[in-house]
């Protein structure tokens, strides 16, 4: 540090004014030097506090980016790599359960360039079969099982049985009928205005079929769900219909004391061909179903459908890889954070009127060779069907009218169902021994 030396410029030791002027100048220089030292000390401490491995300024190239974006090559090579193993899956409307399932298919099955699943938002599950037949880049769709019958009998689509197959049966979708408290039953909607969702949605087809079979004629309108809910609240329509897997936020988020409720739909023998018995509970919709009660409804099974491409074609190999990955990674869909509907899927379940795709059939056969898997699937299939479907399996369980049997087991206790299950296993063993 530089120090100032006091001196008297006049040379007179008694001339005090000279000393004062030099003293002020020296004090100023000393303060400036001290401030400089303090600044240097602070900077030194900061530098010493920073680890030697830390860079004061991170270069741009050190930022982490997705590995897929680092790949180089010609445009032609990149285009080929991106499209070679990409599968388009048509889910449905963005707010629907099927779209959530499609998104989780993409998450679980993703394998970079080896397999990529692209979920596609569509008009709805009813129109997805149309997309599978005619829309480019759609390889797999989620569709209702009754849509197949509609295309075959009403649309009269040629050679449909050979063109469209299914990979697995998906969980059922329940028919929600939301109405004001003045509507006590479906019959109360006769002659009134009811929204069946947008054209092409699941409700626009299944809802229409159910009302027709019940013999309740209503005035159909096709509104998007948000608009329909507003018009229901204002009294412009009497009810809205949605066919979607429960629980769904659209209904769960309706506040208490809204003046709205879910209307019960009676299940009868007329629905045993394509539909099953469903229900809503207060746990699923606490503001729409009274505590401890349940509301019966109609439910429709769904399928993961695929176009039956000729073997060894590009599209065939692409969906083959998708199907093999689906069965191989099936346990990933059972993880707690996945949608609960996956746990309702029985891989071995069949769909009346549909043919399982050959690749899916082969993968299922491989899985069933594992005794643990086979036992689990067999019991799961029994538990799903014993009270809900009226499928042809009931004829193997009891002689006589299958509908009468369905009615008799709907309200069985868990102990009675377990007993019936063991009887089912015994009959299966007896049938197998006879066939040998």
C-alpha positions, 0 to 999 in steps of 0.5 A: 500500500502507498502511504502519504508523507506529511510535510509543510510546503512553507518550511515554517514549522509554526505554519499550521495551515500547511500541515492541515492541507497535507493531512487532508490530502493524505487522509483521502489517499489512505481511504482510497487505498483501504477501499481498494484493498477491501474490494480485492479481499472480497473478490479473493474470498469469492474465487476461493469459495468456488470449486476448482472444477466449476466453470464460471460460464457454462458453454452452450454445448454443455446443455443436455438435449434429447439423444434422438435430436443428436442423431445426424445423417442425410434427410433421407436417412433420418426420414427412413429411421423415424418412420420405419417402426412408428405405429399410429394408434387412434385413441379417441377424443382428447378427454376420453379414457381411450386417449389416456390408454393410447398415451400410456401405450406410447409411454410403455412401448417406446423403444426409440427408433426400434418402436415408437407409438404415436397416439392420435386424437380422433372423433371417437371410438365409433369412428375409429374403425372407419379410420383403420379402414381408410385413414393413412398412417393409422395402424391400430385403433381402440373401438367398441365391439358393437361398432363391428356389427354396425359396419357389417349389418348397416354399413355393409362393409365388404369382407370386414371379418377378414380385413379387421381383427383384434389384438386384445379385448379392452375394458368396458365403457359404461354408458353415462346418462346425466339428467336433472332430478326430474328425470327418474328413469330412462322412460322419462326421457321419451320425446325429450331432447337428448345429446348423444355427443359429437358425431362419431363418438362412442355415445353417438352409436352405442347410446343410440342403439341402447335407446332403440332397444329400450324402445324409448324414442327421443329427440337426438342432438349431437353436441360436444360434451362441454356445450351439452353440459351447459345446455343441460344446466340451462334446461335446453336439453333433458339429458346428455349421454357419454359412453366412456370408461369410468371414472372420468373427470367430466362427471367426477368434477360436477359439484354437489347440489348441482341438480344433476344425477346419473340415470339407471339403465335396466339390463335385459336379455336384449343386450346380452349379444354385445353388451354387459351390465355395468354400475356406478358407485359413490366412490367413483362419483360421490356427487352424483351417486348417493353414499353407499348406493350403486346405479346400474347401467349398460356397458360395452366391451372394446377392442384394440383392433388392427388391420389384417395386413398380408404377412411380410409386408411393411405394415404387417411387420410394424404392427407385429413388433407393436403386438409382441412388445405389448405382450412382453411388457404387459406387466408394466401396465399393471404398475400402480401409476398406470390407469386402473382400467388396464387391470380390468383387461383379461388378455385371454378374453374373446370378443363375439363376432371378432377374430383375434389377430394371428400374431396376438394369438401366438403371443397369447399361446406363449404366455399361457404355457407359463402355469402361473400366467395361465391360472391367473388369466383363467380365474380373471376371466371367470371373475369378469364374466360371472356376473357381467356379460351373458356370454356363451360361456354360461351354457358350459356352466349350466344347462338351460337358459343362459339368461336365467343363469345370469340373473341368478348369479348377479347378486352372489356373495364372494363365497358363493362366487368362489364355490362356483369358480371351483365348480367351473374348474372341475367342469373344465377338467372333466371336459378336457379328459373327455376330449382326450 
